[in-house]
Amino acid sequence: MKDKIVCITGGANGIGKTIVEEFAKQGAIVEFMDLDGEKGVELSQMLNAEGFTTRFHKVDVGCYRQVKDTFSLIKKQHGELDVLINNAGVSKFLSFWEMDPEDWNTILSSNLSSVFYCSREAAALMRNSGGCIINMASTRASMSEPDTEAYSASKGGVLSLTHSMAITLGDVGIRVNSISPGWIQTEDYESLRVKDHDQHPSGRVGKPGDIARACLFLAHPENDFITGENLVIDGGMTRKMIYEH
């Protein structure tokens, strides 16, 4: 990733923060976005002080105008882009009976529309030399708990958008893949119970680094035969048959 131009959305906290850190440590020039301005600036300053190259943008990725303006800045600075990771989104679960249209639209805008907005702007910077887009989906795109309709619908849309863009953008050398994380604990990992780990065939709950390493794998230029794919990283949970005895 040395000197590759990488853009990461939702990069100030959680999984996104770890992705920013790992790509920066691999030598990438990282442009990242988030609504959390305080945490975003703090992360960028910390990494830059350690000798890495990052720049933070406070952006609502569900707003097309803000997205377009930010990618204009990236174009002005670099002229091109190698990797886009669409990680931004909200994990908000609301009652099926009580959720109002505003809640539905906010979740769809943040989790799905943002992927289209950012991907199209990024693709315009990649179309002359090729590139890689990675979208963050979820195992909830194919399995659910109660009251997850908006979130599950948004992540199902991400899966469909991924394979659609892979076909559309293949002609200009842009690969598009998605990752579906399962249970990824972003804070207080030590507070997890033994039974939390034991329910995973892998023997443990996931960590943000598990997802960051998958992003590095999919972004690697030598993995150019992988496109239109969804990589499930859930410790084997979606393959586990569960019966009550």
C-alpha positions as CSV (number, residue, x, y, z in Angstrom):
1,M,0.0,0.0,0.0
2,K,3.0,2.3,0.1
3,D,2.1,5.7,-1.4
4,K,-1.3,4.4,-2.5
5,I,-4.1,7.0,-2.2
6,V,-6.8,5.5,0.0
7,C,-10.1,7.0,1.0
8,I,-12.0,5.6,4.0
9,T,-15.5,6.7,5.1
10,G,-16.6,6.4,8.8
11,G,-12.9,6.4,9.8
12,A,-13.0,8.2,13.2
13,N,-14.3,5.4,15.4
14,G,-14.7,1.6,15.6
15,I,-13.9,-0.6,12.7
16,G,-13.2,2.4,10.5
17,K,-10.6,3.8,12.9
18,T,-8.7,0.5,12.8
19,I,-8.8,0.5,9.0
20,V,-7.4,4.0,8.8
21,E,-4.6,3.0,11.2
22,E,-3.7,-0.2,9.4
23,F,-3.6,1.4,5.9
24,A,-1.5,4.3,7.2
25,K,0.9,1.9,8.8
26,Q,1.3,0.1,5.5
27,G,2.4,3.4,3.9
28,A,-0.8,4.5,2.3
29,I,-1.8,8.2,2.0
30,V,-5.1,8.1,3.8
31,E,-8.0,10.6,3.3
32,F,-10.8,9.7,5.7
33,M,-14.3,11.0,6.5
34,D,-16.6,11.0,9.4
35,L,-19.3,13.1,11.1
36,D,-17.4,12.9,14.4
37,G,-15.1,15.9,13.9
38,E,-13.4,15.8,17.3
39,K,-12.4,12.1,17.0
40,G,-11.4,12.5,13.3
41,V,-9.1,15.4,13.9
42,E,-7.6,13.6,17.0
43,L,-6.9,10.5,15.0
44,S,-5.3,12.3,12.1
45,Q,-3.1,14.4,14.3
46,M,-1.9,11.3,16.2
47,L,-1.1,9.3,13.1
48,N,0.7,12.3,11.4
49,A,2.7,12.9,14.5
50,E,3.9,9.3,14.2
51,G,5.1,9.9,10.7
52,F,2.2,8.7,8.7
53,T,0.2,10.7,6.1
54,T,-3.5,11.2,6.7
55,R,-6.1,14.0,6.2
56,F,-9.5,14.1,7.9
57,H,-12.7,15.5,6.4
58,K,-15.9,16.1,8.5
59,V,-18.6,14.9,6.1
60,D,-22.1,13.6,6.2
61,V,-21.7,10.9,3.5
62,G,-25.5,10.7,3.2
63,C,-25.4,14.2,1.7
64,Y,-24.4,14.1,-2.0
65,R,-23.2,17.7,-2.0
66,Q,-20.8,17.2,0.9
67,V,-19.5,14.0,-0.7
68,K,-18.9,15.7,-4.1
69,D,-17.1,18.7,-2.5
70,T,-14.8,16.4,-0.5
71,F,-13.8,14.3,-3.5
72,S,-13.1,17.5,-5.3
73,L,-10.6,18.3,-2.6
74,I,-9.0,14.8,-3.0
75,K,-8.8,15.3,-6.7
76,K,-7.1,18.7,-6.3
77,Q,-4.6,17.2,-3.8
78,H,-3.8,13.9,-5.6
79,G,-5.4,13.9,-9.0
80,E,-6.3,10.2,-8.6
81,L,-7.4,7.6,-6.1
82,D,-6.4,3.9,-5.7
83,V,-8.8,2.6,-3.0
84,L,-12.1,3.5,-1.6
85,I,-13.5,1.8,1.5
86,N,-17.2,2.6,2.1
87,N,-17.3,1.9,5.9
88,A,-19.6,4.7,7.1
89,G,-23.0,3.8,8.4
90,V,-25.3,3.7,11.4
91,S,-26.3,0.7,13.4
92,K,-29.8,1.7,14.5
93,F,-32.5,-0.8,15.3
94,L,-36.0,0.5,15.7
95,S,-39.5,-1.0,16.2
96,F,-41.1,-2.3,13.1
97,W,-44.4,-0.8,14.3
98,E,-43.1,2.5,15.5
99,M,-40.3,3.5,13.1
100,D,-41.2,6.7,11.2
101,P,-40.3,7.5,7.6
102,E,-37.6,9.9,8.7
103,D,-35.8,7.1,10.6
104,W,-36.1,4.8,7.6
105,N,-34.7,7.4,5.2
106,T,-31.8,8.4,7.5
107,I,-30.6,4.8,7.8
108,L,-31.0,4.1,4.1
109,S,-29.2,7.4,3.2
110,S,-26.3,6.8,5.6
111,N,-25.8,3.1,4.9
112,L,-26.7,2.7,1.2
113,S,-27.0,6.0,-0.6
114,S,-23.6,7.0,0.7
115,V,-22.1,3.9,-0.9
116,F,-23.4,5.0,-4.3
117,Y,-22.4,8.6,-3.9
118,C,-18.9,7.9,-2.8
119,S,-18.3,5.1,-5.2
120,R,-19.3,7.2,-8.2
121,E,-17.1,10.1,-7.2
122,A,-14.2,7.7,-6.4
123,A,-14.6,5.9,-9.7
124,A,-14.2,9.1,-11.6
125,L,-10.7,9.4,-10.1
126,M,-9.9,5.7,-10.8
127,R,-11.2,5.3,-14.3
128,N,-7.9,6.2,-16.0
129,S,-5.6,3.8,-14.0
130,G,-8.0,1.4,-12.3
131,G,-8.7,0.9,-8.6
132,C,-10.5,-0.9,-5.9
133,I,-13.7,-0.3,-4.0
134,I,-14.6,-2.2,-0.8
135,N,-18.1,-1.8,0.7
136,M,-19.0,-2.7,4.2
137,A,-22.1,-4.9,4.3
138,S,-23.2,-7.1,7.2
139,T,-24.3,-10.7,7.9
140,R,-27.6,-9.0,8.7
141,A,-28.1,-8.7,5.0
142,S,-28.9,-12.4,5.0
143,M,-30.0,-13.2,8.6
144,S,-31.9,-11.1,11.2
145,E,-33.1,-10.4,14.6
146,P,-36.4,-8.6,15.3
147,D,-36.7,-4.9,14.5
148,T,-33.7,-4.6,12.2
149,E,-35.7,-3.9,9.0
150,A,-34.1,-0.6,7.9
151,Y,-30.5,-1.7,8.8
152,S,-30.9,-5.1,7.1
153,A,-32.5,-3.6,4.0
154,S,-29.6,-1.1,3.7
155,K,-27.0,-3.8,4.0
156,G,-28.8,-6.1,1.5
157,G,-28.8,-3.1,-0.8
158,V,-25.0,-2.8,-0.3
159,L,-24.6,-6.4,-1.5
160,S,-26.6,-5.8,-4.6
161,L,-24.9,-2.5,-5.4
162,T,-21.5,-4.3,-5.0
163,H,-22.1,-6.9,-7.7
164,S,-23.8,-4.3,-9.9
165,M,-20.9,-1.9,-9.8
166,A,-18.4,-4.7,-10.2
167,I,-20.0,-5.4,-13.6
168,T,-20.4,-1.7,-14.6
169,L,-16.9,-0.7,-13.6
170,G,-15.0,-3.7,-14.7
171,D,-14.5,-2.2,-18.1
172,V,-12.4,0.6,-16.6
173,G,-10.3,-1.6,-14.4
174,I,-12.1,-1.0,-11.1
175,R,-12.7,-4.0,-8.8
176,V,-15.7,-3.8,-6.4
177,N,-16.1,-6.2,-3.4
178,S,-17.9,-6.2,-0.1
179,I,-17.2,-7.5,3.4
180,S,-19.9,-8.7,5.7
181,P,-18.7,-8.6,9.3
182,G,-20.5,-10.6,12.0
183,W,-20.1,-9.7,15.7
184,I,-17.1,-7.3,15.8
185,Q,-16.5,-5.9,19.3
186,T,-15.1,-2.4,19.0
187,E,-14.8,-1.6,22.7
188,D,-14.3,-3.4,26.0
189,Y,-13.3,-6.7,24.5
190,E,-12.2,-7.9,27.9
191,S,-15.7,-7.6,29.2
192,L,-17.1,-10.3,26.9
193,R,-18.3,-13.5,28.5
194,V,-17.0,-17.0,27.8
195,K,-20.3,-17.9,26.2
196,D,-20.0,-15.0,23.9
197,H,-16.8,-16.4,22.5
198,D,-17.9,-20.0,22.7
199,Q,-20.9,-19.5,20.4
200,H,-18.4,-18.8,17.5
201,P,-16.9,-21.8,15.7
202,S,-13.7,-19.7,15.6
203,G,-13.6,-19.7,19.4
204,R,-13.8,-16.0,19.8
205,V,-15.7,-12.8,19.1
206,G,-14.3,-10.7,16.2
207,K,-12.1,-7.6,16.5
208,P,-11.8,-4.6,14.2
209,G,-8.4,-5.8,13.1
210,D,-10.0,-8.9,11.5
211,I,-11.9,-6.5,9.2
212,A,-9.0,-4.2,8.5
213,R,-6.8,-7.1,7.4
214,A,-9.5,-8.3,5.0
215,C,-9.6,-4.8,3.5
216,L,-5.8,-4.9,3.0
217,F,-6.2,-8.3,1.3
218,L,-8.9,-7.2,-1.1
219,A,-7.1,-3.9,-1.8
220,H,-3.8,-5.7,-2.7
221,P,-3.1,-5.1,-6.4
222,E,-2.1,-8.7,-7.0
223,N,-5.6,-9.8,-6.0
224,D,-7.1,-8.4,-9.2
225,F,-9.0,-11.6,-10.0
226,I,-11.4,-10.9,-7.1
227,T,-14.4,-8.7,-7.9
228,G,-18.1,-8.8,-7.3
229,E,-17.5,-10.9,-4.2
230,N,-18.8,-10.7,-0.6
231,L,-16.4,-11.9,2.1
232,V,-18.1,-13.0,5.2
233,I,-16.0,-12.5,8.4
234,D,-18.1,-13.8,11.3
235,G,-16.1,-16.5,13.0
236,G,-18.2,-19.1,11.2
237,M,-21.5,-18.1,12.8
238,T,-23.6,-18.0,9.6
239,R,-22.5,-21.6,9.0
240,K,-23.5,-22.8,12.4
241,M,-26.8,-24.7,12.8
242,I,-28.4,-23.9,16.2
243,Y,-30.9,-26.1,17.9
244,E,-32.4,-25.7,21.4
245,H,-32.2,-28.9,23.4
